[in-house]
């Protein structure tokens, strides 16, 4: 399986990264090809709304930066893992930049991304400081709609709540560990 892991956190060793790496470690196997990116260390830009993709009827974004390669991989990957902290009640700017650039996937028809591979898996990792476990569930639901349109029909949420700053010990939280086990078992079976 092709697995694309995207860390949308500005912290390379924070909670998001720790959970992402724990899941990637569980999925590491000779038959899995895993490609991992840390968006904060890349030269990335948001959608320029240039309409190149629509005018040319292509799903390739005209703007060339480090996201270009990730966009191409995301179109073909079997499993995509995205990890983000919650900032101001939304995903990180780095991850939002990537998601906005997926707008080019609609370029062929202008209305859908039905040409993309279907029945793929998305793992959405959210980390936030509030101790309320469900406070940001709507973020997952909102972005799940978009990823469903891109063929990610099997979606899973792993959330680390009460995770502040570099508090990596959240990975020992039974709920997070259980979800990592559950998701990796679902993906591998």
N, C-alpha and C positions, 0 to 999 in steps of 0.2 A: 504494500500500500504506500502511496505517496502521502506524506503528512507535512503540512505547512504550519509552523508554530510562529505566531506573531506576538511579541511583547510590546504592548502599547504604553507601558509605564516609563516615565522618565528615570526611574530608579532601576538600575541594572541588577541590584541584589535585594530588592524589596519583596514584599509579600507576593505581588503578582508574579514576579520572576521565580520565586521559590515554588509556588504552586505549579506554574507552567513547566518548570524543569522537573518537578516530581512526576508530572504526568508524562512528559517526554521520556523520562527514564523508564517508566513502566511500559511505554510503547516501543522502546528500543528493542529491535529484533532484526536478524539478518534479512528478513523479507520486507522490512519497512524502511523506506527512504525518508528520513526526516530532515527538513530544511528549516532553520530557525533564524528569525530576524528580530533585532531590537530596534524599533522604529526611531527611538530618540537619538541613536547614533548615526542615522542616515540623513542624506540630503533629500528632504521631501517637501512637497508643496501641495496645497489643496487644489481642487478642481478649479480651472480657470474659466469655465463656462464659455469656452471658445466655439463649441458646437462642431468641432472637427469630427468627432465620432458620429454625430447625426448626419452631417453633410456628406461625409464619405461612406456612410452606412457600414461602419466597421465597429468592432468592439475593442479596438486599440486606442488608447489615449494618446493624443498628439504630444502632450507635455512629457518630455523625457527627463526623468530624475531617478532616484533609487527605488521609487515605488513601481516604476515600469516593470521591472523584473518580477516583483511580488504580484502585481496584477495578472501577469501572464501565468504564473504558477497557481494562483488562486482559481483561475478558470479550469484548471485540469486536476487539481488535487483531490484526493479521496476524502481526506480529513483535514479540517482547518481548526486550529486552536488559537483563539485570540484572548489576550489577557489585558485587563485595564483596571486601574484604580478609578474611583468615582471622584470627579472634581466638579464642584458646583452642580451637583445632581445630574451629571452626565458623564459620558466616557471621556477619556483623556483626549486632548487636542491631537496628539500623535495618531491615535487610532481613528479619530473622526476624519482626519486628513486621508487616511487610507480608504475608509468607507466612502467618503465623498468621491474619490477617484474611481470607485467601481461604477459610477454613473455611466462610464463609457460602455459597460456591458449591454446597455440598452441601445447602443448606436446602430446596430444592424436593423432593428425594426422600429426603434424610437419609442416602443411601448413595453417590450418584454425582453427577458434574457433567457427565453426558452431554448435557445441553441446550446446552452451550457449543460454539461453533464448533470444528471439528476441523481437522487437518492444518495447524496453525500452526507457526511457528518460534520457538524460544527460543535465545538466545545467553547463556551463563553465563560471566561473566568472574570469575576468581579471582586474587587477588594475595596472595603470602605471602613471608616472608623466608627460609625454608629453601631451600637449593640443591638439594634432592631433588625432582625434577620430579613424581614420582607420589605424594608423601606425602599429598596431600589429594584425590586422585581420587575417593575414596569420598564426599566431600561432593557432588560433581557427581552421582554415581550416586544418592545418597539423594534429593536434591531433584528430579532428573530424573523420578523415579517420580511425584512429586506433580504436576509440570507436565504430564506425559503425561496424567494424569487430567483436566487442564483443557484438553486439546486441543492441547497443544504437542508434536506428534508428531515434529517435526524439531528435534533438539537438538544444539547445538555447544558445546564448551568451549574457551575461550581462557584460558590460565593463564600468569601471570607469576611465576616463582619466583625467589628471590634478590632480591626487590624489597623494599627497606627504606625506610620513612618516605617522604620526598618524592623518591625516586630515579626521576624520570620518564624518564630515559634508557633504561629497560627497554623502552620502545616501539621502540627501535632493535634490540632483540634479534631476530635473524633468525626464530626460532621464533614469536614473538608477531606480528611483521610478516607472516609467511607465513600465519598463521591469520587475521589480519584480512583479508588478500587473499582467502584461500580462502572464508571465511564470506561476505564481501560478494559475491564472484562467485556463490556458491551461491544467495544470496538474490535477487540481481538477475537471474539466468537461469532 
